[in-house]
Amino acid sequence: MEKSVFSPRVEIQIENLLFNLDQIRNLAGPKAGIIAVIKDNAYGCGSIIIAKTLEQKRGISFFAVARPEEAFKLRNEGIKSEILVLGKATPQQLKDGYKKNLVFTLNGPADLKTWSSLNNPVRFHCNVDTGMSRLGLLPHQSNILIEHLEKYPNLLLNGVFTHMACADQPGTETISKQLAVFQNFLSALKSAGIIPEHIHFSNSATTMKYTSDICTMVRPGIALYGCNPDPNQKFSVELKPVLSLKSSIIELRQFPPQSPVSYGGNYVTTSNTWIATIAGGYGQGLPRALSSKGSVLIGGKRFKIAGNVTMDYIMVDVGSDPEVKTGDEVVLIGQQGNESITPDDIAKLTGTIGYEILCNIGTAIDRFYLLNDSIVLHEHGTIF
């Protein structure tokens, strides 16, 4: 079916993804491997294509996802690298996952009880809760892990990790506290003769701000996609935004003074002006909080959103004598000429983080993958 030229579209800049990965590798150093986090559709960028790109173009051999379903989908699409499932899995998923060479996560004593009763091996990383209070074995439960590993040969420990809760906050003291707890857990395992192959705790913020010799791998997520862990902070690492959201002007009409625009009539024209209607709203991931506050780019110039963001459209006041026309490209997220609107820019305006902006981009929108400004892939085609 032919796609409307007026429909919103997502563009993924592959060279920016590769640039960001190279920056992270430089930070991590030559001895540290990389677990590329591509959970939740690679933060809206498309997990299959992102995985294939990183695997083929940069030799990434380890990925992390949130759910077993994501891992099985990647395997079915030909991803050969190790895949760590961070969330829970059913016994059947554990059985099927072992055949698919998946690695699961031990997130509590209940997992050990279930896994030890299975007739199949389970390869896993142990999540240690050192201060996140979300998932994982608590620090004093190392003995439970040791006892189960000694008693049940089907439990195959492949790695140990933790998650830093406040690494994105300036001047935080929690990193050293969490690391001390984590190291005590590792020491308990070592005393029992257990040496994990993989040790990791460095998410994007931790990788960008701290170093540690006990890490065998770093675990970047948001930094791969060109956003800072905290949009209100400056980080020393240069990153390039990977995702753009673009659309077009679908209607251009002139209105007299005192004309209300959009739901609620909160925006009222002050003079004879032209209102451009643009395909794209909160149904496609543009936050409603941008109402009468955010901007778009048209013809390399910045224009304010007029009135409330609606589900599928926004309106923009382009002035009394506009140099725009129906069909013109509109950049909702991305760069046009010398102007840019990044996910972090939108996050700062709306009081959130770049993660949420990226993850909320509608999955039904066509995604085009670009290399050096040329489209090399559309959705599920052959990469390069």
DRENDO-1510 file (C-alpha; in Angstrom, 1 decimal, always signed):
<recs>
REC; n; res; u; v; w
REC; 1; MET; +0.0; +0.0; +0.0 .
REC; 2; GLU; +1.3; +3.4; -0.9 .
REC; 3; LYS; +2.3; +5.6; +2.0 .
REC; 4; SER; +1.0; +9.2; +2.2 .
REC; 5; VAL; +3.7; +11.8; +1.7 .
REC; 6; PHE; +2.0; +13.7; +4.5 .
REC; 7; SER; +2.5; +11.0; +7.1 .
REC; 8; PRO; +5.1; +11.5; +9.9 .
REC; 9; ARG; +8.3; +9.5; +9.6 .
REC; 10; VAL; +11.3; +8.5; +11.7 .
REC; 11; GLU; +14.8; +8.8; +10.4 .
REC; 12; ILE; +17.7; +6.9; +12.1 .
REC; 13; GLN; +21.2; +8.2; +11.4 .
REC; 14; ILE; +23.4; +5.1; +11.4 .
REC; 15; GLU; +26.7; +7.0; +11.3 .
REC; 16; ASN; +25.6; +8.8; +14.5 .
REC; 17; LEU; +24.9; +5.5; +16.2 .
REC; 18; LEU; +28.3; +4.2; +15.3 .
REC; 19; PHE; +30.0; +7.5; +16.4 .
REC; 20; ASN; +28.3; +7.2; +19.8 .
REC; 21; LEU; +29.5; +3.6; +20.2 .
REC; 22; ASP; +33.0; +4.6; +19.3 .
REC; 23; GLN; +32.9; +7.4; +22.0 .
REC; 24; ILE; +31.8; +4.9; +24.6 .
REC; 25; ARG; +34.5; +2.4; +23.6 .
REC; 26; ASN; +37.1; +5.1; +24.0 .
REC; 27; LEU; +35.8; +5.8; +27.5 .
REC; 28; ALA; +35.6; +2.1; +28.5 .
REC; 29; GLY; +39.1; +1.3; +27.4 .
REC; 30; PRO; +40.5; -1.6; +25.4 .
REC; 31; LYS; +39.9; -4.2; +28.1 .
REC; 32; ALA; +36.2; -3.7; +28.7 .
REC; 33; GLY; +33.6; -5.4; +26.5 .
REC; 34; ILE; +30.3; -3.8; +25.6 .
REC; 35; ILE; +26.8; -5.0; +26.3 .
REC; 36; ALA; +24.7; -2.8; +24.1 .
REC; 37; VAL; +21.3; -2.2; +25.6 .
REC; 38; ILE; +18.6; -2.5; +22.9 .
REC; 39; LYS; +15.5; -3.1; +25.1 .
REC; 40; ASP; +12.1; -1.6; +24.3 .
REC; 41; ASN; +12.7; -1.5; +20.5 .
REC; 42; ALA; +16.2; +0.0; +21.0 .
REC; 43; TYR; +14.7; +3.0; +22.8 .
REC; 44; GLY; +12.4; +3.6; +19.9 .
REC; 45; CYS; +15.1; +3.3; +17.2 .
REC; 46; GLY; +14.3; -0.3; +16.1 .
REC; 47; SER; +16.0; -3.2; +17.9 .
REC; 48; ILE; +16.5; -5.5; +15.0 .
REC; 49; ILE; +18.2; -3.0; +12.7 .
REC; 50; ILE; +20.2; -1.5; +15.6 .
REC; 51; ALA; +21.4; -5.0; +16.6 .
REC; 52; LYS; +22.3; -5.9; +13.1 .
REC; 53; THR; +24.2; -2.7; +12.5 .
REC; 54; LEU; +26.2; -2.9; +15.7 .
REC; 55; GLU; +26.9; -6.6; +15.2 .
REC; 56; GLN; +28.0; -6.3; +11.6 .
REC; 57; LYS; +29.6; -2.8; +11.6 .
REC; 58; ARG; +31.3; -2.8; +15.0 .
REC; 59; GLY; +31.5; -6.4; +16.1 .
REC; 60; ILE; +29.3; -6.1; +19.1 .
REC; 61; SER; +28.8; -9.6; +20.5 .
REC; 62; PHE; +26.5; -8.9; +23.5 .
REC; 63; PHE; +23.1; -7.3; +23.8 .
REC; 64; ALA; +20.6; -6.7; +26.6 .
REC; 65; VAL; +16.9; -6.7; +26.4 .
REC; 66; ALA; +14.1; -6.4; +28.9 .
REC; 67; ARG; +11.9; -9.4; +28.1 .
REC; 68; PRO; +12.3; -12.9; +26.6 .
REC; 69; GLU; +10.0; -12.0; +23.7 .
REC; 70; GLU; +12.5; -9.4; +22.6 .
REC; 71; ALA; +15.3; -11.9; +22.6 .
REC; 72; PHE; +13.4; -14.5; +20.7 .
REC; 73; LYS; +12.5; -12.0; +18.0 .
REC; 74; LEU; +16.2; -11.0; +17.6 .
REC; 75; ARG; +17.2; -14.6; +17.3 .
REC; 76; ASN; +14.5; -15.2; +14.7 .
REC; 77; GLU; +15.9; -12.3; +12.7 .
REC; 78; GLY; +19.4; -13.8; +12.7 .
REC; 79; ILE; +21.1; -12.0; +15.5 .
REC; 80; LYS; +23.9; -14.4; +16.6 .
REC; 81; SER; +25.5; -12.5; +19.5 .
REC; 82; GLU; +24.9; -13.2; +23.2 .
REC; 83; ILE; +21.6; -11.8; +24.5 .
REC; 84; LEU; +21.0; -11.1; +28.1 .
REC; 85; VAL; +17.3; -11.0; +29.2 .
REC; 86; LEU; +17.1; -8.6; +32.1 .
REC; 87; GLY; +13.5; -9.4; +33.2 .
REC; 88; LYS; +11.6; -12.5; +34.3 .
REC; 89; ALA; +11.0; -15.6; +32.2 .
REC; 90; THR; +8.6; -18.5; +32.4 .
REC; 91; PRO; +9.9; -22.1; +32.7 .
REC; 92; GLN; +9.1; -22.7; +29.0 .
REC; 93; GLN; +10.9; -19.6; +28.0 .
REC; 94; LEU; +13.9; -20.7; +30.0 .
REC; 95; LYS; +13.9; -24.1; +28.2 .
REC; 96; ASP; +13.5; -22.6; +24.8 .
REC; 97; GLY; +16.0; -19.9; +25.6 .
REC; 98; TYR; +18.7; -22.3; +26.5 .
REC; 99; LYS; +18.3; -23.9; +23.0 .
REC; 100; LYS; +18.6; -20.4; +21.5 .
REC; 101; ASN; +21.7; -19.7; +23.6 .
REC; 102; LEU; +20.1; -16.9; +25.6 .
REC; 103; VAL; +21.3; -15.7; +29.0 .
REC; 104; PHE; +18.8; -14.9; +31.7 .
REC; 105; THR; +18.8; -12.8; +34.8 .
REC; 106; LEU; +18.6; -14.0; +38.4 .
REC; 107; ASN; +16.3; -11.4; +40.0 .
REC; 108; GLY; +15.6; -13.0; +43.4 .
REC; 109; PRO; +15.6; -16.2; +45.5 .
REC; 110; ALA; +12.3; -17.3; +43.9 .
REC; 111; ASP; +14.1; -17.6; +40.6 .
REC; 112; LEU; +16.6; -20.0; +42.1 .
REC; 113; LYS; +13.8; -22.2; +43.5 .
REC; 114; THR; +12.0; -22.4; +40.1 .
REC; 115; TRP; +15.2; -22.9; +38.1 .
REC; 116; SER; +16.6; -25.6; +40.3 .
REC; 117; SER; +13.5; -27.7; +39.7 .
REC; 118; LEU; +13.9; -27.6; +35.9 .
REC; 119; ASN; +15.2; -30.4; +33.8 .
REC; 120; ASN; +17.2; -28.1; +31.6 .
REC; 121; PRO; +20.2; -25.9; +32.1 .
REC; 122; VAL; +19.8; -22.1; +32.7 .
REC; 123; ARG; +22.6; -19.7; +31.8 .
REC; 124; PHE; +22.3; -16.6; +33.8 .
REC; 125; HIS; +23.7; -13.4; +35.2 .
REC; 126; CYS; +23.0; -12.6; +38.8 .
REC; 127; ASN; +21.5; -9.2; +39.5 .
REC; 128; VAL; +22.6; -7.8; +42.9 .
REC; 129; ASP; +20.4; -5.1; +44.4 .
REC; 130; THR; +23.0; -2.8; +45.9 .
REC; 131; GLY; +20.6; +0.2; +46.3 .
REC; 132; MET; +18.1; +0.3; +43.5 .
REC; 133; SER; +15.4; -1.6; +45.5 .
REC; 134; ARG; +13.9; -2.9; +42.3 .
REC; 135; LEU; +15.1; -6.4; +41.4 .
REC; 136; GLY; +18.0; -8.7; +42.3 .
REC; 137; LEU; +19.5; -10.7; +45.2 .
REC; 138; LEU; +20.0; -8.6; +48.3 .
REC; 139; PRO; +23.7; -8.3; +49.4 .
REC; 140; HIS; +23.3; -10.8; +52.3 .
REC; 141; GLN; +21.8; -13.4; +50.0 .
REC; 142; SER; +25.1; -14.4; +48.4 .
REC; 143; ASN; +25.1; -17.7; +50.4 .
REC; 144; ILE; +21.8; -18.7; +48.8 .
REC; 145; LEU; +23.3; -18.3; +45.4 .
REC; 146; ILE; +26.4; -20.3; +46.4 .
REC; 147; GLU; +24.4; -23.1; +47.9 .
REC; 148; HIS; +22.3; -23.5; +44.8 .
REC; 149; LEU; +25.3; -23.4; +42.5 .
REC; 150; GLU; +26.9; -26.2; +44.5 .
REC; 151; LYS; +23.8; -28.3; +44.6 .
REC; 152; TYR; +22.2; -27.9; +41.2 .
REC; 153; PRO; +24.5; -28.4; +38.2 .
REC; 154; ASN; +21.9; -27.1; +35.8 .
REC; 155; LEU; +22.5; -23.6; +37.1 .
REC; 156; LEU; +25.2; -22.0; +35.0 .
REC; 157; LEU; +26.4; -18.6; +36.4 .
REC; 158; ASN; +27.8; -16.6; +33.5 .
REC; 159; GLY; +28.0; -13.1; +35.1 .
REC; 160; VAL; +27.2; -10.8; +38.0 .
REC; 161; PHE; +26.0; -7.2; +37.8 .
REC; 162; THR; +24.3; -4.4; +39.6 .
REC; 163; HIS; +22.6; -1.1; +38.6 .
REC; 164; MET; +23.7; +2.3; +39.7 .
REC; 165; ALA; +20.7; +4.2; +41.0 .
REC; 166; CYS; +22.0; +7.8; +41.0 .
REC; 167; ALA; +25.0; +7.9; +38.6 .
REC; 168; ASP; +23.3; +10.6; +36.6 .
REC; 169; GLN; +23.1; +12.9; +39.6 .
REC; 170; PRO; +25.9; +15.5; +40.1 .
REC; 171; GLY; +28.2; +14.8; +43.1 .
REC; 172; THR; +26.4; +11.7; +44.2 .
REC; 173; GLU; +28.0; +9.6; +46.9 .
REC; 174; THR; +25.9; +6.5; +46.2 .
REC; 175; ILE; +28.3; +5.1; +43.5 .
REC; 176; SER; +31.1; +4.4; +46.0 .
REC; 177; LYS; +28.6; +3.0; +48.5 .
REC; 178; GLN; +27.0; +0.7; +45.9 .
REC; 179; LEU; +30.4; -0.4; +44.6 .
REC; 180; ALA; +31.5; -1.4; +48.1 .
REC; 181; VAL; +28.4; -3.5; +48.6 .
REC; 182; PHE; +28.9; -5.1; +45.1 .
REC; 183; GLN; +32.5; -5.9; +45.8 .
REC; 184; ASN; +31.6; -7.6; +49.1 .
REC; 185; PHE; +29.1; -9.8; +47.2 .
REC; 186; LEU; +31.8; -10.7; +44.6 .
REC; 187; SER; +34.3; -11.4; +47.4 .
REC; 188; ALA; +31.8; -13.9; +49.0 .
REC; 189; LEU; +31.6; -15.7; +45.6 .
REC; 190; LYS; +35.3; -15.7; +45.2 .
REC; 191; SER; +35.8; -17.2; +48.7 .
REC; 192; ALA; +33.5; -20.1; +47.5 .
REC; 193; GLY; +35.7; -20.5; +44.4 .
REC; 194; ILE; +33.2; -18.8; +42.1 .
REC; 195; ILE; +34.7; -16.4; +39.6 .
REC; 196; PRO; +32.1; -15.0; +37.2 .
REC; 197; GLU; +33.2; -14.5; +33.6 .
REC; 198; HIS; +31.4; -11.2; +33.2 .
REC; 199; ILE; +31.1; -8.4; +35.7 .
REC; 200; HIS; +29.2; -5.2; +34.8 .
REC; 201; PHE; +27.5; -2.2; +36.5 .
REC; 202; SER; +28.3; +0.7; +34.2 .
REC; 203; ASN; +25.2; +2.0; +32.5 .
REC; 204; SER; +25.6; +5.1; +30.3 .
REC; 205; ALA; +25.9; +7.6; +33.2 .
REC; 206; THR; +28.4; +5.5; +35.1 .
REC; 207; THR; +30.5; +4.8; +32.0 .
REC; 208; MET; +30.6; +8.6; +31.3 .
REC; 209; LYS; +31.5; +9.6; +34.8 .
REC; 210; TYR; +33.3; +6.8; +36.6 .
REC; 211; THR; +35.9; +4.1; +36.0 .
REC; 212; SER; +36.5; +0.8; +37.8 .
REC; 213; ASP; +38.9; -2.0; +37.2 .
REC; 214; ILE; +36.5; -4.7; +38.4 .
REC; 215; CYS; +34.2; -4.2; +35.3 .
REC; 216; THR; +34.8; -6.6; +32.5 .
REC; 217; MET; +32.0; -5.0; +30.5 .
REC; 218; VAL; +30.1; -1.7; +30.3 .
REC; 219; ARG; +26.4; -1.6; +29.6 .
REC; 220; PRO; +25.5; +1.6; +27.7 .
REC; 221; GLY; +21.9; +2.3; +26.7 .
REC; 222; ILE; +20.7; +5.9; +26.2 .
REC; 223; ALA; +24.2; +7.2; +25.2 .
REC; 224; LEU; +24.1; +4.9; +22.2 .
REC; 225; TYR; +21.2; +6.9; +20.9 .
REC; 226; GLY; +22.7; +10.3; +21.4 .
REC; 227; CYS; +21.0; +11.5; +24.6 .
REC; 228; ASN; +22.5; +12.4; +28.0 .
REC; 229; PRO; +21.3; +10.4; +31.0 .
REC; 230; ASP; +20.2; +13.8; +32.5 .
REC; 231; PRO; +19.3; +16.4; +29.9 .
REC; 232; ASN; +20.0; +19.2; +32.4 .
REC; 233; GLN; +23.7; +18.3; +32.8 .
REC; 234; LYS; +26.7; +18.7; +30.7 .
REC; 235; PHE; +28.7; +15.5; +30.2 .
REC; 236; SER; +32.2; +15.4; +28.9 .
REC; 237; VAL; +31.4; +13.0; +26.1 .
REC; 238; GLU; +30.3; +14.3; +22.7 .
REC; 239; LEU; +27.2; +12.4; +21.5 .
REC; 240; LYS; +25.2; +12.8; +18.3 .
REC; 241; PRO; +21.4; +12.3; +18.3 .
REC; 242; VAL; +20.4; +9.2; +16.3 .
REC; 243; LEU; +16.6; +9.7; +15.9 .
REC; 244; SER; +14.7; +12.4; +14.0 .
REC; 245; LEU; +11.0; +12.7; +13.7 .
REC; 246; LYS; +9.8; +14.5; +10.6 .
REC; 247; SER; +6.5; +15.4; +8.9 .
REC; 248; SER; +5.0; +17.9; +6.5 .
REC; 249; ILE; +2.6; +20.8; +6.4 .
REC; 250; ILE; -0.7; +19.3; +5.3 .
REC; 251; GLU; -2.8; +22.5; +5.4 .
REC; 252; LEU; -2.1; +26.2; +5.4 .
REC; 253; ARG; -4.9; +28.7; +6.1 .
REC; 254; GLN; -5.2; +32.4; +7.0 .
REC; 255; PHE; -7.1; +33.5; +10.0 .
REC; 256; PRO; -8.1; +37.0; +11.4 .
REC; 257; PRO; -7.2; +38.3; +14.8 .
REC; 258; GLN; -8.9; +36.7; +17.8 .
REC; 259; SER; -9.2; +33.3; +16.2 .
REC; 260; PRO; -8.8; +30.4; +18.7 .
REC; 261; VAL; -6.5; +27.6; +17.7 .
REC; 262; SER; -6.8; +23.9; +18.8 .
REC; 263; TYR; -8.6; +22.3; +21.7 .
REC; 264; GLY; -9.6; +24.6; +24.5 .
REC; 265; GLY; -8.9; +27.7; +22.5 .
REC; 266; ASN; -5.9; +28.5; +24.7 .
REC; 267; TYR; -4.0; +30.1; +21.8 .
REC; 268; VAL; -5.7; +33.1; +20.1 .
REC; 269; THR; -4.2; +34.9; +17.1 .
REC; 270; THR; -3.4; +38.5; +17.6 .
REC; 271; SER; -3.4; +39.6; +14.0 .
REC; 272; ASN; -4.0; +38.4; +10.5 .
REC; 273; THR; -1.9; +35.3; +10.4 .
REC; 274; TRP; -1.4; +31.9; +8.7 .
REC; 275; ILE; -1.8; +28.7; +10.6 .
REC; 276; ALA; +0.0; +25.6; +9.4 .
REC; 277; THR; -1.4; +22.2; +10.3 .
REC; 278; ILE; +1.2; +19.5; +10.6 .
REC; 279; ALA; +0.7; +15.8; +10.7 .
REC; 280; GLY; +2.1; +14.6; +14.1 .
REC; 281; GLY; +0.9; +14.8; +17.7 .
REC; 282; TYR; +1.0; +12.8; +20.9 .
REC; 283; GLY; -0.2; +9.8; +19.1 .
REC; 284; GLN; +3.1; +9.7; +17.4 .
REC; 285; GLY; +5.1; +10.6; +20.5 .
REC; 286; LEU; +5.2; +14.4; +20.6 .
REC; 287; PRO; +4.4; +15.3; +24.2 .
REC; 288; ARG; +1.2; +17.1; +24.9 .
REC; 289; ALA; +3.2; +19.2; +27.4 .
REC; 290; LEU; +4.7; +21.0; +24.3 .
REC; 291; SER; +1.4; +22.8; +23.8 .
REC; 292; SER; +2.0; +26.5; +23.1 .
REC; 293; LYS; +5.6; +25.9; +24.3 .
REC; 294; GLY; +7.5; +23.7; +21.9 .
REC; 295; SER; +8.8; +24.5; +18.5 .
REC; 296; VAL; +9.2; +22.9; +15.1 .
REC; 297; LEU; +11.6; +23.6; +12.2 .
REC; 298; ILE; +10.4; +24.6; +8.8 .
REC; 299; GLY; +12.7; +25.9; +6.1 .
REC; 300; GLY; +15.6; +26.1; +8.6 .
REC; 301; LYS; +13.6; +28.4; +10.9 .
REC; 302; ARG; +12.0; +27.8; +14.3 .
REC; 303; PHE; +8.3; +28.2; +14.7 .
REC; 304; LYS; +6.3; +27.9; +18.0 .
REC; 305; ILE; +3.5; +25.4; +18.4 .
REC; 306; ALA; +0.2; +27.2; +18.5 .
REC; 307; GLY; -2.3; +25.8; +21.1 .
REC; 308; ASN; -2.7; +22.3; +22.3 .
REC; 309; VAL; -0.9; +19.3; +20.8 .
REC; 310; THR; -3.6; +17.0; +19.6 .
REC; 311; MET; -3.4; +13.2; +18.9 .
REC; 312; ASP; -2.4; +13.4; +15.3 .
REC; 313; TYR; -1.8; +17.1; +14.5 .
REC; 314; ILE; -0.2; +20.2; +15.7 .
REC; 315; MET; -0.8; +23.8; +14.5 .
REC; 316; VAL; +1.9; +26.4; +14.0 .
REC; 317; ASP; +1.6; +30.1; +13.6 .
REC; 318; VAL; +3.8; +30.9; +10.6 .
REC; 319; GLY; +3.1; +34.7; +10.5 .
REC; 320; SER; +1.3; +37.1; +8.2 .
REC; 321; ASP; +3.5; +36.6; +5.2 .
REC; 322; PRO; +4.9; +33.1; +5.4 .
REC; 323; GLU; +7.6; +31.7; +3.3 .
REC; 324; VAL; +6.3; +28.2; +3.6 .
REC; 325; LYS; +3.8; +26.1; +1.6 .
REC; 326; THR; +1.8; +22.9; +1.9 .
REC; 327; GLY; +4.0; +19.9; +1.6 .
REC; 328; ASP; +7.1; +21.5; +3.1 .
REC; 329; GLU; +9.1; +19.3; +5.4 .
REC; 330; VAL; +8.7; +19.9; +9.1 .
REC; 331; VAL; +11.2; +18.7; +11.7 .
REC; 332; LEU; +9.7; +17.8; +15.0 .
REC; 333; ILE; +12.8; +16.2; +16.4 .
REC; 334; GLY; +16.1; +16.6; +14.5 .
REC; 335; GLN; +18.1; +19.1; +12.6 .
REC; 336; GLN; +17.3; +21.4; +9.7 .
REC; 337; GLY; +19.9; +23.9; +8.4 .
REC; 338; ASN; +21.6; +25.4; +11.4 .
REC; 339; GLU; +18.8; +24.7; +13.8 .
REC; 340; SER; +18.1; +21.6; +15.8 .
REC; 341; ILE; +15.6; +20.2; +18.3 .
REC; 342; THR; +17.0; +17.2; +20.2 .
REC; 343; PRO; +15.2; +14.7; +22.4 .
REC; 344; ASP; +17.1; +16.3; +25.3 .
REC; 345; ASP; +15.7; +19.7; +24.3 .
REC; 346; ILE; +12.2; +18.4; +24.4 .
REC; 347; ALA; +12.9; +16.6; +27.7 .
REC; 348; LYS; +14.0; +19.8; +29.4 .
REC; 349; LEU; +10.9; +21.7; +28.2 .
REC; 350; THR; +8.6; +19.0; +29.4 .
REC; 351; GLY; +10.3; +18.0; +32.7 .
REC; 352; THR; +11.3; +14.5; +31.7 .
REC; 353; ILE; +14.3; +12.7; +30.3 .
REC; 354; GLY; +15.4; +11.8; +26.7 .
REC; 355; TYR; +14.6; +8.1; +27.4 .
REC; 356; GLU; +10.9; +8.8; +27.6 .
REC; 357; ILE; +10.9; +11.0; +24.5 .
REC; 358; LEU; +12.5; +8.3; +22.4 .
REC; 359; CYS; +10.5; +5.4; +23.9 .
REC; 360; ASN; +7.2; +7.2; +23.2 .
REC; 361; ILE; +7.8; +7.6; +19.5 .
REC; 362; GLY; +5.0; +5.6; +17.8 .
REC; 363; THR; +5.9; +2.1; +16.6 .
REC; 364; ALA; +3.5; +2.4; +13.7 .
REC; 365; ILE; +5.5; +5.2; +12.1 .
REC; 366; ASP; +7.7; +4.3; +9.2 .
REC; 367; ARG; +11.4; +4.2; +10.1 .
REC; 368; PHE; +14.1; +5.0; +7.5 .
REC; 369; TYR; +17.7; +4.2; +8.2 .
REC; 370; LEU; +20.2; +6.7; +6.7 .
REC; 371; LEU; +23.9; +6.5; +6.1 .
REC; 372; ASN; +25.6; +9.7; +5.0 .
REC; 373; ASP; +22.2; +11.2; +4.3 .
REC; 374; SER; +21.2; +8.4; +1.9 .
REC; 375; ILE; +18.4; +5.9; +2.8 .
REC; 376; VAL; +19.9; +2.5; +3.1 .
REC; 377; LEU; +17.0; +0.7; +4.6 .
REC; 378; HIS; +13.3; +1.0; +5.2 .
REC; 379; GLU; +11.9; -0.9; +8.1 .
REC; 380; HIS; +12.5; -4.7; +7.6 .
REC; 381; GLY; +14.5; -4.6; +4.3 .
REC; 382; THR; +18.1; -5.9; +3.9 .
REC; 383; ILE; +20.6; -3.9; +5.8 .
REC; 384; PHE; +23.2; -2.1; +3.5 .
</recs>
